[in-house]
Amino acid sequence: MNSIAGIFIVLAILILSIILHEIAHGVAALFFGDDTAKRAGRLTLNPLPHIDLLGSIFMPLIGLLLGGFIIAWAKPVPFNPANFKRNPRLGLFSVAIGGVATNFILAVVAALVAKIFLSFGQAELAQLMVPVVLLNIFLGIFNLIPIPPLDGSKVLYAIFNLSNLQQHQIEMKIGGFTGFFIIIMLMMFGVLAPVFNFARLAAQWLLLV
């Protein structure tokens, strides 16, 4: 596999993983009674409603070409905690953690598939699963960082009831602009390097156990 083909394969895996991450948010919200994501047409594997040109294409492509950190995101799935019909705090927690849980599940499934391929002597097919594991472990751990608009901040909102739920999305949107700048600065100065190293070690462990 040449480097150009490898870049596009990794990019395709990344986009699919991000889309499934976002769909999981919408499915969790729907389970608790909020159909905002469904009405917005976001509970679909069709990439077009999810793709953000800057976050889903250009930023990860630049990261791959430069060999540095990969920053990627999709359009956030809309949801309204005010529509939750039962246990709003649990609903918010489930929506927040749903995307991360999906990434970890995808990583585990990909690792199991890799082992199955290896057991049949299909090393090349097993190798294709490696970026699936790495990228999904990375996405899961990265999104747990408690800085808006990442999922970790929503988890804190739900656990510690830091905000009135009706004001939650407004605050996350305002905090998201500041949070994105903070995340970029932390990455530029290497503060998040231990996070990425931990993600790499976790992926290696998952592939070897």
ZAKEPA-524998 format. One record per residue: x, y, z of N, C-alpha, C in turn. Coordinates in nm, 4 decimals. Layout:
N
NODE      n_px      n_py      n_pz     ca_px     ca_py     ca_pz      c_px      c_py      c_pz
NODE         X         Y         Z         X         Y         Z         X         Y         Z
...
//
This chain:
209
NODE      n_px      n_py      n_pz     ca_px     ca_py     ca_pz      c_px      c_py      c_pz
NODE    0.0850   -0.1194    0.0000    0.0000    0.0000    0.0000    0.0885    0.1242    0.0000
NODE    0.0697    0.2118   -0.1011    0.1534    0.3312   -0.1040    0.1028    0.4339   -0.0047
NODE    0.1852    0.5381    0.0168    0.1543    0.6351    0.1214    0.0268    0.7130    0.0923
NODE    0.0018    0.7449   -0.0358   -0.1182    0.8205   -0.0716   -0.2430    0.7380   -0.0414
NODE   -0.2404    0.6109   -0.0803   -0.3547    0.5237   -0.0522   -0.3742    0.5085    0.0976
NODE   -0.2635    0.4964    0.1712   -0.2709    0.4838    0.3168   -0.3343    0.6050    0.3808
NODE   -0.2996    0.7238    0.3313   -0.3555    0.8477    0.3854   -0.5068    0.8508    0.3666
NODE   -0.5532    0.8119    0.2485   -0.6969    0.8172    0.2220   -0.7728    0.7088    0.2982
NODE   -0.7088    0.5938    0.3212   -0.7726    0.4891    0.4012   -0.7894    0.5359    0.5452
NODE   -0.6826    0.5947    0.6009   -0.6896    0.6462    0.7377   -0.7938    0.7570    0.7475
NODE   -0.7973    0.8445    0.6470   -0.8946    0.9535    0.6470   -1.0372    0.8991    0.6424
NODE   -1.0604    0.7955    0.5607   -1.1937    0.7352    0.5517   -1.2340    0.6716    0.6846
NODE   -1.1394    0.6020    0.7489   -1.1669    0.5407    0.8795   -1.2000    0.6480    0.9819
NODE   -1.1236    0.7571    0.9790   -1.1445    0.8659    1.0737   -1.2826    0.9279    1.0560
NODE   -1.3209    0.9549    0.9317   -1.4512    1.0164    0.9047   -1.5646    0.9250    0.9507
NODE   -1.5547    0.7947    0.9189   -1.6590    0.7006    0.9601   -1.6683    0.6919    1.1120
NODE   -1.5539    0.6909    1.1788   -1.5527    0.6823    1.3254   -1.6164    0.8056    1.3879
NODE   -1.5879    0.9223    1.3311   -1.6454    1.0464    1.3827   -1.7964    1.0485    1.3602
NODE   -1.8397    1.0013    1.2423   -1.9832    0.9975    1.2125   -2.0563    0.9060    1.3106
NODE   -2.0022    0.7872    1.3354   -2.0647    0.6949    1.4304   -2.0659    0.7540    1.5712
NODE   -1.9600    0.8269    1.6053   -1.9524    0.8966    1.7343   -2.0694    0.9942    1.7481
NODE   -2.0929    1.0729    1.6432   -2.1996    1.1732    1.6484   -2.3381    1.1083    1.6465
NODE   -2.3544    1.0034    1.5663   -2.4832    0.9331    1.5634   -2.5183    0.8798    1.7016
NODE   -2.4166    0.8305    1.7729   -2.4398    0.7765    1.9076   -2.4965    0.8829    2.0005
NODE   -2.4497    1.0069    1.9872   -2.5062    1.1161    2.0675   -2.6558    1.1304    2.0394
NODE   -2.6900    1.1306    1.9101   -2.8297    1.1483    1.8724   -2.9183    1.0331    1.9152
NODE   -2.8676    0.9104    1.9054   -2.9447    0.7928    1.9467   -2.9705    0.7962    2.0970
NODE   -2.8681    0.8348    2.1736   -2.8851    0.8444    2.3191   -2.9896    0.9496    2.3545
NODE   -2.9847    1.0642    2.2852   -3.0836    1.1694    2.3103   -3.2242    1.1206    2.2759
NODE   -3.2366    1.0471    2.1647   -3.3669    0.9948    2.1236   -3.4216    0.8967    2.2270
NODE   -3.3347    0.8167    2.2856   -3.3760    0.7205    2.3874   -3.4391    0.7911    2.5072
NODE   -3.3895    0.9112    2.5372   -3.4426    0.9856    2.6518   -3.5544    1.0821    2.6119
NODE   -3.5980    1.0752    2.4857   -3.7161    1.1495    2.4454   -3.6930    1.2718    2.3598
NODE   -3.5676    1.3023    2.3259   -3.5396    1.4200    2.2432   -3.5131    1.3758    2.0992
NODE   -3.5996    1.4152    2.0074   -3.5850    1.3737    1.8679   -3.5251    1.4830    1.7805
NODE   -3.4561    1.5793    1.8415   -3.3972    1.6901    1.7656   -3.3040    1.6394    1.6564
NODE   -3.2140    1.5470    1.6911   -3.1181    1.4943    1.5934   -3.1891    1.4183    1.4815
NODE   -3.2930    1.3441    1.5174   -3.3685    1.2683    1.4170   -3.4358    1.3624    1.3186
NODE   -3.4990    1.4674    1.3705   -3.5671    1.5640    1.2838   -3.4687    1.6411    1.1973
NODE   -3.3446    1.6534    1.2437   -3.2415    1.7243    1.1675   -3.1738    1.6333    1.0644
NODE   -3.2166    1.5066    1.0591   -3.1593    1.4137    0.9626   -3.0185    1.3691    0.9951
NODE   -2.9843    1.3671    1.1248   -2.8475    1.3344    1.1643   -2.8295    1.1900    1.2112
NODE   -2.9357    1.1113    1.2144   -2.9220    0.9707    1.2531   -2.9056    0.8855    1.1280
NODE   -2.8047    0.9158    1.0499   -2.7803    0.8489    0.9230   -2.6309    0.8281    0.9022
NODE   -2.5963    0.7203    0.8305   -2.4562    0.6953    0.7957   -2.4129    0.7754    0.6738
NODE   -2.5079    0.8404    0.6082   -2.4726    0.9288    0.4974   -2.3799    1.0379    0.5506
NODE   -2.2570    1.0467    0.5010   -2.1616    1.1422    0.5587   -2.1954    1.2887    0.5341
NODE   -2.2737    1.3172    0.4308   -2.2957    1.4568    0.3924   -2.3550    1.5434    0.5033
NODE   -2.4576    1.4962    0.5776   -2.5114    1.5822    0.6839   -2.4151    1.6029    0.8004
NODE   -2.3152    1.5160    0.8127   -2.2258    1.5201    0.9283   -2.0955    1.5957    0.9016
NODE   -2.0513    1.5967    0.7766   -1.9164    1.6448    0.7472   -1.9060    1.7956    0.7618
NODE   -1.8050    1.8363    0.8347   -1.7639    1.9756    0.8419   -1.6365    1.9849    0.7581
NODE   -1.6382    2.0646    0.6521   -1.5255    2.0656    0.5581   -1.3924    2.0927    0.6274
NODE   -1.3930    2.1877    0.7203   -1.2685    2.2198    0.7903   -1.2296    2.1078    0.8857
NODE   -1.3247    2.0655    0.9696   -1.2921    1.9702    1.0751   -1.2851    1.8257    1.0309
NODE   -1.3607    1.7891    0.9264   -1.3663    1.6487    0.8853   -1.2730    1.6161    0.7689
NODE   -1.2319    1.7168    0.6941   -1.1487    1.6923    0.5760   -1.0124    1.7605    0.5870
NODE   -1.0150    1.8940    0.5913   -0.8891    1.9677    0.5780   -0.7965    1.9513    0.6978
NODE   -0.8481    1.9641    0.8190   -0.7624    1.9539    0.9372   -0.6991    1.8156    0.9519
NODE   -0.7770    1.7056    0.9417   -0.7119    1.5744    0.9508   -0.6172    1.5465    0.8353
NODE   -0.6495    1.5961    0.7149   -0.5612    1.5751    0.6003   -0.4281    1.6463    0.6209
NODE   -0.4342    1.7679    0.6729   -0.3112    1.8422    0.7020   -0.2294    1.7688    0.8075
NODE   -0.2971    1.7192    0.9115   -0.2269    1.6448    1.0157   -0.1587    1.5210    0.9621
NODE   -0.2262    1.4484    0.8718   -0.1678    1.3283    0.8129   -0.0485    1.3621    0.7242
NODE   -0.0622    1.4664    0.6437    0.0454    1.5042    0.5520    0.1685    1.5543    0.6260
NODE    0.1459    1.6246    0.7374    0.2574    1.6790    0.8147    0.3120    1.5785    0.9152
NODE    0.2408    1.4680    0.9327    0.2870    1.3658    1.0258    0.2746    1.4050    1.1712
NODE    0.1873    1.5004    1.2000    0.1706    1.5465    1.3380    0.0407    1.4959    1.3973
NODE   -0.0091    1.5701    1.4984   -0.1352    1.5330    1.5607   -0.2494    1.5523    1.4618
NODE   -0.3471    1.4633    1.4685   -0.4648    1.4728    1.3829   -0.5788    1.5342    1.4627
NODE   -0.6251    1.6492    1.4178   -0.7404    1.7142    1.4796   -0.8575    1.6987    1.3844
NODE   -0.9686    1.6468    1.4336   -1.0831    1.6257    1.3459   -1.2123    1.6363    1.4247
NODE   -1.3146    1.6812    1.3566   -1.4468    1.6869    1.4187   -1.5536    1.6881    1.3095
NODE   -1.6736    1.6494    1.3455   -1.7889    1.6591    1.2564   -1.8797    1.7697    1.3087
NODE   -1.9847    1.7987    1.2326   -2.0836    1.8928    1.2835   -2.1465    1.8326    1.4085
NODE   -2.1489    1.9061    1.5187   -2.2093    1.8508    1.6408   -2.3559    1.8150    1.6178
NODE   -2.3957    1.7001    1.6674   -2.5360    1.6591    1.6576   -2.6193    1.7439    1.7535
NODE   -2.7244    1.8086    1.7043   -2.8053    1.8930    1.7930   -2.8916    1.8092    1.8864
NODE   -2.9041    1.8552    2.0081   -2.9972    1.7923    2.1018   -3.0423    1.8970    2.2019
NODE   -3.1573    1.8734    2.2610   -3.2147    1.9687    2.3551   -3.2471    1.8972    2.4857
NODE   -3.1650    1.9168    2.5903   -3.1900    1.8490    2.7182   -3.3276    1.8790    2.7765
NODE   -3.3869    1.9927    2.7377   -3.5193    2.0275    2.7896   -3.6260    1.9290    2.7424
NODE   -3.5961    1.8548    2.6360   -3.6925    1.7574    2.5833   -3.6821    1.6202    2.6488
NODE   -3.5814    1.6011    2.7330   -3.5676    1.4704    2.7979   -3.6892    1.4439    2.8863
NODE   -3.7513    1.3293    2.8679   -3.8757    1.2985    2.9380   -3.8530    1.2285    3.0718
NODE   -3.7291    1.1871    3.0981   -3.6991    1.1223    3.2259   -3.5525    1.1459    3.2612
NODE   -3.5276    1.1712    3.3863   -3.3930    1.1845    3.4416   -3.3007    1.2665    3.3508
NODE   -3.3215    1.3987    3.3437   -3.2421    1.4818    3.2528   -3.0914    1.4710    3.2734
NODE   -3.0472    1.4603    3.3982   -2.9026    1.4516    3.4223   -2.8458    1.3215    3.3665
NODE   -2.9181    1.2107    3.3862   -2.8744    1.0837    3.3286   -2.8792    1.0903    3.1763
NODE   -2.9799    1.1606    3.1236   -2.9900    1.1775    2.9793   -2.8708    1.2522    2.9232
NODE   -2.8335    1.3625    2.9884   -2.7188    1.4406    2.9434   -2.5907    1.3589    2.9531
NODE   -2.5767    1.2830    3.0629   -2.4582    1.1982    3.0791   -2.4523    1.0938    2.9676
NODE   -2.5663    1.0317    2.9373   -2.5705    0.9272    2.8348   -2.5379    0.9833    2.6969
NODE   -2.5908    1.1017    2.6669   -2.5602    1.1657    2.5392   -2.4112    1.1970    2.5310
NODE   -2.3562    1.2495    2.6397   -2.2150    1.2880    2.6407   -2.1236    1.1679    2.6249
NODE   -2.1544    1.0601    2.6966   -2.0644    0.9447    2.6987   -2.0892    0.8507    2.5811
NODE   -2.2038    0.8679    2.5133   -2.2396    0.7766    2.4051   -2.1390    0.7735    2.2917
NODE   -2.0904    0.8897    2.2519   -1.9932    0.8952    2.1429   -1.8622    0.8298    2.1806
NODE   -1.8144    0.8600    2.3014   -1.6889    0.8024    2.3505   -1.7011    0.6507    2.3608
NODE   -1.8123    0.6038    2.4175   -1.8340    0.4592    2.4309   -1.8340    0.3915    2.2944
NODE   -1.8933    0.4573    2.1959   -1.8957    0.4021    2.0604   -1.7552    0.3863    2.0048
NODE   -1.6700    0.4865    2.0259   -1.5316    0.4766    1.9783   -1.4572    0.3611    2.0444
NODE   -1.4756    0.3449    2.1741   -1.4086    0.2350    2.2440   -1.4610    0.0987    2.1967
NODE   -1.5916    0.0895    2.1733   -1.6498   -0.0360    2.1233   -1.5946   -0.0686    1.9845
NODE   -1.5855    0.0327    1.8978   -1.5292    0.0122    1.7643   -1.3850   -0.0362    1.7724
NODE   -1.3084    0.0197    1.8668   -1.1687   -0.0214    1.8834   -1.1599   -0.1676    1.9254
NODE   -1.2439   -0.2078    2.0202   -1.2432   -0.3467    2.0676   -1.2842   -0.4421    1.9552
NODE   -1.3895   -0.4066    1.8820   -1.4360   -0.4920    1.7719   -1.3275   -0.5053    1.6653
NODE   -1.2622   -0.3937    1.6311   -1.1559   -0.3974    1.5303   -1.0390   -0.4838    1.5757
NODE   -1.0053   -0.4764    1.7051   -0.8969   -0.5597    1.7583   -0.9334   -0.7078    1.7505
NODE   -1.0592   -0.7403    1.7804   -1.1042   -0.8797    1.7707   -1.1018   -0.9286    1.6261
NODE   -1.1440   -0.8425    1.5340   -1.1412   -0.8784    1.3919   -0.9974   -0.9016    1.3462
NODE   -0.9048   -0.8174    1.3935   -0.7635   -0.8347    1.3588   -0.7123   -0.9705    1.4056
NODE   -0.7513   -1.0104    1.5258   -0.7076   -1.1402    1.5790   -0.7666   -1.2558    1.4975
NODE   -0.8908   -1.2396    1.4538   -0.9532   -1.3433    1.3707   -0.8789   -1.3563    1.2379
NODE   -0.8475   -1.2424    1.1764   -0.7715   -1.2450    1.0513   -0.6367   -1.3138    1.0705
NODE   -0.5688   -1.2810    1.1805   -0.4380   -1.3415    1.2073   -0.4491   -1.4922    1.2270
NODE   -0.5571   -1.5350    1.2918   -0.5749   -1.6788    1.3158   -0.5925   -1.7565    1.1858
NODE   -0.6354   -1.6861    1.0796   -0.6493   -1.7489    0.9483   -0.5315   -1.7158    0.8568
NODE   -0.4270   -1.6573    0.9163   -0.3066   -1.6264    0.8397   -0.3197   -1.5074    0.7472
NODE   -0.4175   -1.4213    0.7722   -0.4403   -1.3038    0.6870   -0.3798   -1.1792    0.7524
NODE   -0.2470   -1.1727    0.7514   -0.1775   -1.0633    0.8194   -0.2075   -0.9275    0.7562
NODE   -0.2206   -0.9240    0.6242   -0.2462   -0.7962    0.5573   -0.3833   -0.7411    0.5951
NODE   -0.4826   -0.8287    0.6022   -0.6159   -0.7839    0.6435   -0.6156   -0.7407    0.7899
NODE   -0.5408   -0.8131    0.8722   -0.5305   -0.7752    1.0136   -0.4672   -0.6376    1.0276
NODE   -0.3699   -0.6085    0.9418   -0.3015   -0.4792    0.9474   -0.3971   -0.3642    0.9190
NODE   -0.4992   -0.3894    0.8383   -0.5970   -0.2846    0.8078   -0.6767   -0.2432    0.9311
NODE   -0.6854   -0.3315    1.0291   -0.7607   -0.3019    1.1507   -0.6826   -0.2144    1.2486
NODE   -0.5511   -0.2091    1.2320   -0.4677   -0.1339    1.3266   -0.5063    0.0139    1.3330
NODE   -0.5185    0.0849    1.2179   -0.5591    0.2258    1.2283   -0.6993    0.2445    1.2848
NODE   -0.7878    0.1454    1.2655   -0.9218    0.1548    1.3240   -0.9118    0.1565    1.4761
NODE   -0.8279    0.0668    1.5298   -0.8083    0.0613    1.6748   -0.7432    0.1893    1.7248
NODE   -0.6344    0.2293    1.6609   -0.5596    0.3471    1.7060   -0.6452    0.4730    1.7041
NODE   -0.7140    0.4964    1.5917   -0.7916    0.6196    1.5772   -0.9089    0.6243    1.6746
NODE   -0.9744    0.5110    1.6967   -1.0904    0.5126    1.7857   -1.0505    0.5234    1.9318
NODE   -0.9394    0.4616    1.9709   -0.8889    0.4821    2.1069   -0.8520    0.6283    2.1261
NODE   -0.7844    0.6848    2.0262   -0.7456    0.8259    2.0340   -0.8680    0.9161    2.0445
NODE   -0.9679    0.8946    1.9582   -1.0881    0.9784    1.9601   -1.1609    0.9680    2.0935
NODE   -1.1694    0.8459    2.1467   -1.2382    0.8269    2.2738   -1.1701    0.8992    2.3880
NODE   -1.0387    0.8815    2.3998   -0.9647    0.9448    2.5097   -0.9603    1.0959    2.4922
NODE   -0.9372    1.1413    2.3683   -0.9305    1.2852    2.3423   -1.0615    1.3534    2.3796
NODE   -1.1743    1.2906    2.3461   -1.3042    1.3521    2.3745   -1.3397    1.3527    2.5220
NODE   -1.2666    1.2762    2.6030   -1.2904    1.2776    2.7473   -1.2208    1.3940    2.8173
NODE   -1.1374    1.4681    2.7449   -1.0740    1.5859    2.8048   -1.1841    1.6844    2.8451
NODE   -1.1875    1.7294    2.9701   -1.3000    1.8118    3.0186   -1.2898    1.9592    2.9813
NODE   -1.2762    1.9856    2.8520   -1.2717    2.1228    2.8016   -1.3813    2.1371    2.6966
NODE   -1.4729    2.2347    2.7100   -1.5757    2.2545    2.6076   -1.5100    2.2800    2.4720
NODE   -1.5629    2.2268    2.3626   -1.6908    2.1554    2.3520   -1.6765    2.0030    2.3583
NODE   -1.5637    1.9530    2.4074   -1.5418    1.8082    2.4108   -1.6383    1.7403    2.5075
NODE   -1.6606    1.6109    2.4863   -1.7605    1.5372    2.5634   -1.7289    1.5328    2.7121
NODE   -1.6004    1.5369    2.7473   -1.5629    1.5327    2.8881   -1.6247    1.6451    2.9682
NODE   -1.6387    1.7619    2.9066   -1.7000    1.8751    2.9770   -1.8488    1.8509    2.9992
NODE   -1.9151    1.7859    2.9022   -2.0578    1.7543    2.9174   -2.0784    1.6510    3.0277
NODE   -1.9838    1.5566    3.0381   -1.9920    1.4566    3.1447   -1.9862    1.5250    3.2811
NODE   -1.8966    1.6237    3.2951   -1.8864    1.6972    3.4216   -2.0143    1.7743    3.4506
NODE   -2.0731    1.8349    3.3466   -2.2001    1.9059    3.3646   -2.3054    1.8122    3.4223
NODE   -2.3110    1.6909    3.3664   -2.4142    1.5961    3.4086   -2.3892    1.5426    3.5488
NODE   -2.2634    1.5085    3.5790   -2.2317    1.4476    3.7083   -2.2471    1.5474    3.8222
NODE   -2.1942    1.6678    3.8020   -2.1914    1.7658    3.9105   -2.2995    1.8718    3.8987
NODE   -2.3871    1.8577    3.7976   -2.4980    1.9512    3.7808   -2.4471    2.0951    3.7807
NODE   -2.3474    2.1206    3.6944   -2.2820    2.2513    3.6927   -2.3650    2.3586    3.6247
NODE   -2.4709    2.3188    3.5574   -2.5472    2.4185    3.4823   -2.6935    2.3786    3.4746
NODE   -2.7798    2.4784    3.4643   -2.9185    2.4527    3.4302   -2.9222    2.3902    3.2908
NODE   -2.9921    2.2781    3.2751   -2.9882    2.2048    3.1495   -3.0398    2.2863    3.0316
NODE   -3.1366    2.3754    3.0577   -3.1895    2.4567    2.9487   -3.0842    2.5533    2.8944
NODE   -2.9882    2.5917    2.9792   -2.8834    2.6839    2.9358   -2.7597    2.6097    2.8862
NODE   -2.7633    2.4777    2.8941   -2.6432    2.3982    2.8690   -2.5847    2.4214    2.7303
NODE   -2.6671    2.4092    2.6257   -2.6134    2.4180    2.4910   -2.5611    2.5576    2.4593
NODE   -2.6266    2.6614    2.5127   -2.5773    2.7974    2.4909   -2.4396    2.8137    2.5524
NODE   -2.4245    2.7660    2.6749   -2.2961    2.7766    2.7434   -2.1889    2.6950    2.6720
NODE   -2.2257    2.5755    2.6231   -2.1291    2.4925    2.5532   -2.0856    2.5578    2.4230
NODE   -2.1786    2.6269    2.3555   -2.1435    2.6923    2.2303   -2.0476    2.8076    2.2552
NODE   -2.0766    2.8875    2.3576   -1.9885    2.9999    2.3906   -1.8533    2.9484    2.4385
NODE   -1.8577    2.8488    2.5294   -1.7338    2.7938    2.5813   -1.6551    2.7177    2.4772
NODE   -1.7248    2.6687    2.3736   -1.6582    2.5903    2.2711   -1.5545    2.6684    2.1943
NODE   -1.5833    2.7951    2.1650   -1.4869    2.8766    2.0919   -1.3595    2.8949    2.1730
NODE   -1.3759    2.9263    2.3006   -1.2603    2.9419    2.3891   -1.1898    2.8088    2.4085
NODE   -1.2690    2.7035    2.4280   -1.2121    2.5717    2.4507   -1.1311    2.5224    2.3330
NODE   -1.1799    2.5469    2.2115   -1.1067    2.5039    2.0929   -0.9702    2.5718    2.0868
NODE   -0.9666    2.7000    2.1177   -0.8393    2.7737    2.1185   -0.7454    2.7163    2.2245
NODE   -0.8002    2.6862    2.3426   -0.7186    2.6292    2.4507   -0.6612    2.4941    2.4088
NODE   -0.7436    2.4107    2.3454   -0.6979    2.2786    2.3019   -0.5841    2.2907    2.2012
NODE   -0.5983    2.3825    2.1047   -0.4928    2.4034    2.0051   -0.3635    2.4454    2.0730
NODE   -0.3725    2.5370    2.1693   -0.2532    2.5832    2.2401   -0.1885    2.4694    2.3193
NODE   -0.2694    2.3893    2.3861   -0.2164    2.2766    2.4632   -0.1442    2.1772    2.3728
NODE   -0.1987    2.1567    2.2536   -0.1354    2.0648    2.1598   -0.0058    2.1228    2.1046
NODE   -0.0057    2.2513    2.0736    0.1134    2.3149    2.0181    0.2299    2.3117    2.1155
NODE    0.1996    2.3245    2.2450    0.3056    2.3272    2.3460    0.3316    2.1897    2.4075
NODE    0.2709    2.0866    2.3499    0.3009    1.9504    2.3919    0.2391    1.9078    2.5231
NODE    0.1470    1.9886    2.5767    0.0870    1.9553    2.7060    0.0021    1.8289    2.6961
NODE   -0.0568    1.8071    2.5789   -0.1434    1.6908    2.5614   -0.0675    1.5670    2.5137
NODE    0.0635    1.5777    2.5001    0.1426    1.4626    2.4538    0.1204    1.3378    2.5390
NODE    0.1144    1.3496    2.6740    0.0881    1.2290    2.7543   -0.0461    1.1636    2.7221
NODE   -0.1447    1.2453    2.6848   -0.2753    1.1906    2.6479   -0.2627    1.1048    2.5225
NODE   -0.1920    1.1573    2.4227   -0.1747    1.0841    2.2981   -0.0888    0.9591    2.3185
NODE    0.0129    0.9706    2.4027    0.0976    0.8546    2.4315    0.0182    0.7453    2.5024
NODE   -0.0679    0.7871    2.5954   -0.1522    0.6896    2.6648   -0.2464    0.6205    2.5667
NODE   -0.3028    0.6980    2.4741   -0.3920    0.6399    2.3731   -0.3172    0.5374    2.2883
NODE   -0.1933    0.5692    2.2526   -0.1130    0.4773    2.1720   -0.0833    0.3484    2.2489
NODE   -0.0474    0.3626    2.3760   -0.0184    0.2449    2.4584   -0.1434    0.1591    2.4788
NODE   -0.2577    0.2264    2.4992   -0.3834    0.1530    2.5174   -0.4186    0.0744    2.3917
NODE   -0.3976    0.1357    2.2754   -0.4261    0.0671    2.1495   -0.3328   -0.0520    2.1301
NODE   -0.2052   -0.0338    2.1621   -0.1091   -0.1437    2.1494   -0.1465   -0.2593    2.2415
NODE   -0.1859   -0.2261    2.3645   -0.2262   -0.3304    2.4590   -0.3477   -0.4069    2.4071
NODE   -0.4442   -0.3320    2.3522   -0.5666   -0.3946    2.3026   -0.5366   -0.4894    2.1868
NODE   -0.4392   -0.4537    2.1046   -0.4048   -0.5373    1.9899   -0.3238   -0.6604    2.0292
NODE   -0.2584   -0.6530    2.1458   -0.1684   -0.7612    2.1860   -0.2305   -0.8604    2.2835
NODE   -0.3356   -0.8174    2.3569   -0.3928   -0.9083    2.4582   -0.4638   -1.0258    2.3912
//
